[in-house]
Amino acid sequence: YRFYMDVRMEENFREYKINDYIICEELVNQAWGFDKIFSSKALSDIAKLIYTKGSVLCSNYRSVVEVDGKVVGFIFGLNEHAKKPGRNILFGLSVLWKLIRAKSDKTEKNDLINALKVHEKNRNIIVDRGRSEIILLVVHSEYHGNGFGKNLWAGFKEYCIKSNIGSIIVETNKLGASSFYEHLFVYSF
């Protein structure tokens, strides 16, 4: 005999709140594996901060999905026609200060700094700053395939459409979520 149990998840899509930050940072770490990439906890923490807080600060659209009351995914985006986030010089300086003071292998620290430089250089070649874009979209791996990423994207897309945005960009790589984004963009416009 086989018994099947209907397991329903109670999902809720809502605006990001400041107290969601810690779980969003954990989701970023789960997606990119900074704790595995860096032997130094300090550098891992800096990478998580750059990706997560940096994305929060340069977004004007922030939404999360909860399942049974726990945040399992989020999207941070920029709508070029909405109010722009402020410049975050203090954040940049605080990250620089953390990098300078971080106790870690000098080579590993230089690798992180060089990776950030190369990323920014390549990004500036491809993307004009201030264009509408998905800045960061992460769904916990245990919840992939449930449509949460698609629904987060749909909310951001609708927000952009309402302000007459003609295009939305996303930056990814072939090792990352490129197939997910290709599917979203091909089938959603």
N, C-alpha and C positions, 0 to 999 in steps of 0.2 A: 504494500500500500504506500502510496505517496500522498503526503499532505502538503498543501500549498497554503501559505499564509499571505494574506494581502497586507503588505506593510505600506502604510501611507505616511508620507512625510508632510508635516505642516510647514509650508514655505511662506516666507514673507519678504517681499522686496521693499526696501525703504531707503531713505536718505542716510548717508554716512553720518555717524556721530563721533565726536572726539574720543569717547571711550571705546570705540571700535578699533582704534589704532593698533593696540598690542596684537590682537588676533590678525589684523591685516598684515602686520610685519611678520607674524608666524607663517601666514599663508605665502608671503613672498619668499621666505626662507625655504619653505617646503617646495615651492616651484623651482627655485634657482639653486638650492643646496649650498648656500654661502657657508654654513657650518662645516660642510665637507670640503669645499674649495679652499678655505683658508685655515691654516693650522692655528693662527692667532685669533682668539675670541674677539680681541679689539678690532681687527680688520673685518671680521665677519659682521660684527655689530655696526661698523661704519658702512659697509656695503648694504646691509638691510635698511639702515637709516637713509642712505642716498636714494635707494629705489623706492622705499615706502613713503617717508616723510617728504622727500623731494617731489614725488608724484602727487601727494595730497596738496602740497603748497602751490603747485603750478596748474591745478585743476579748478574748474568752476562747475563741474558736474561730478558728484560723488554719490554712489549708490552701493548698497550691500544686499546680499541675499542671506536670510537666516533660515535654517531648518531646525525645527523644534526649539527655537529660541537661541540657537548658536550661529554666529556668522560663519558661513562656509565659502563665501566668494564676494568679490567686489569689482567695481569698475570706477576708474578715475578718468575723466575726459576733459577736453577743452573745447568749448564752443566759441569760435572766433567772434561771433556777434553778441555774445553775452558779456556781462561785466568781467573784465580781466582780473585774474589774481594779481596781487601786488608783487613787486620785486622782492626777492628774498635774499638780500645781501647778507643779512645776519646769519641765515641758515648756511649759506656758502662759507662764510668765515668760520662758523662753528665746526663745520665738517673739516675744513682745512686745519683748524687747531687740533681737532681729534686725530687727524692723520699725522700731524707733526708729533704729537705726544704719544701715539700708539706704541706700545711695547710689542714689537714683532720683528721678524726677520726682515732686514733691509731689502732684500731681493723681492720678497712677497709684497712689501709695501710699495716698492717701485712698480711691480707688476700691476697692482691695483690702480695706481696713479696713471700709468701708461694706458691701461685698458680704458679708463675714463676719458683720457685725452683722445684716443683713437675713436672711441664711440662718439664723442661729441663732434670731432672733425668729420667723420663719415655722416653723421646725422645732419650736420649743417649743409653738406653737399646735396643731400636728398630732400630735406624738409625745411621749409621756411618756418622759422619760429612764429608762433601765434596763429598758425593754421588749425582748423578743427581737427582733433585727433583723439584716438583712444590712447591715453597715456599709459595706463596699466589696467589689465584685466586678469584676474586670477580666480580660479575656482579650485577648491581642495580636490585632490586627485580621487578621493573616495566618492565624490559627487559628480565626476565627469559623466556625461551621457544622460543627464537628467534634464537638460535644456536650460540650466541656470545661466551658463555663459551666453547663450542665445538670447535669453530674456533680459539679462543685464545690458547686452548690446542693443536690443530693441528699445529699451528705455532711453538710452543715450541717443540713438538714431532719431527717435521721435522728438526729443528735446532739440536736436539740431535742425530737423525738418521744420519745426514750428518757427524757427528764426531764419528760415530761408538759406540754410547752408547747402551749398552745391556739392560738396565732397567732404569726406572724412578720411583721414589717413591713419595708418597704423604702421609702426615699425616693428619688425620681427626678424627672425633668421630661420634658416631651413631646419636647424636643430630645435627651434622653439615651437611655437604654436602656429606656424605658417599655414598648415593645412586647415586648421580650425578657422583662421581668418579668411583664407581663400574661400572656404565654404560659406561663411557668413556673408562676405561681400558679393560673391557671385549670385547667391540666391536671395539676397534681401533687397536689392534695388530694382 
